[in-house]
Structures are given as structure tokens and as C-alpha cells.
Amino acid sequence: MIQSSMTTPSTLLRRALHADAVVSGAMALLLSLAAGTLSRLLALPQPLLLETGLFLIGYAALVGWLGTRSVLPRALVLIVIGGNALWTLASVALLLSGAVAPNALGIAFVLMQATAVGIFAELQFIGLKRSGAALAS
């Protein structure tokens, strides 16, 4: 059976995309506007926090826009899911790599955001499986 390149999102997929956009947008603002303070509080490099925040501005906008579409490009949804899964793994790998030396609060911060992103990936994946193929116009 051939998979349609477009999908009509399930309610779960739409809500997972919206939640991802809102949380990513909030994190983007926090990291972008308070990178210096967070760096001192978490013992994480300020450039890492700032650049992550700036990246998340674009990401939140993309995922927010995607969540408003009545029909979604399946490939783009899979890229978001895969990106979220990789983000989760990369966050844990960062802590294990020794490239950063966060304090206990910094470790908890990285693990909590990694967990949230992993949950979004899972919900989006389940939501995509529940979505239907878009009908050709």
C-alpha cells in the first residue's frame, strides 16, 4: 500500500504539535532573554543556552504553523518527530560527553527538557499513526 504524502492530522497530533510549539516558544524566550542568568544558575555555557533559545524561536514558529494546517506534509511531521527524538538523545549525550559540567540543577534542567521533548516525539508519533491520509482534491 502506498503512503499518501499528505495527512489529515488526528486530534492528538494537532494538540501535540500545539503543545510542542507553546512549550518550545516559552523555552525560546527563557533561554534567549535570560541566558546569562541561567548560565550562572545551571553552570551551563551561556552561548549554548542563547543559541539554543534562538534556534527554538524558529522551531516553535514552524511547529506552531504546522499545527494550524488542515492537511500536513507527512514528511515534515516525520522530520519534527525525528528531530525531537534526536534532541532527546543529544541532550543526554551532552551530559555524558563531559563537554559541559553543569551543577545538579543544570543536570536536572537538561534531563527535564529532554524528557518533555521525548514525550512530544512519542505523542506526535502516536498522533501521526492515528491520522488519516489526505484525500486528493
FENHU-V275000 format. One line per field, one symbol per residue. ss: DSSP state (H for helix, E for strand, - for the rest). phi: phi as a letter, one per 40 degrees, with the letter a starting at -180 (. if undefined). A space follows every 10 residues. Layout:
ss=???
phi=???
This chain:
ss=-----EEE-- HHHHHHHHHH HHHHHHHHHH HHH-HHHHHH HH---HHHHH HHHHHHHHHH HHHHHHH--- -EEHHHHHHH HHHHHHHHHH HHHHHHH--- ---HHHHHHH HHHHHHHHHH HHHHHHHHHH -EE----
phi=.ccccbbccc dccccccccc cccccccdcd cccbdcccdc cbfbcddccc cccccccccc cccccdcccc bbcdcccccc ccccccdccc cccdcccgcb bccdccccdc cccccccccd dccccccccc cbccccc
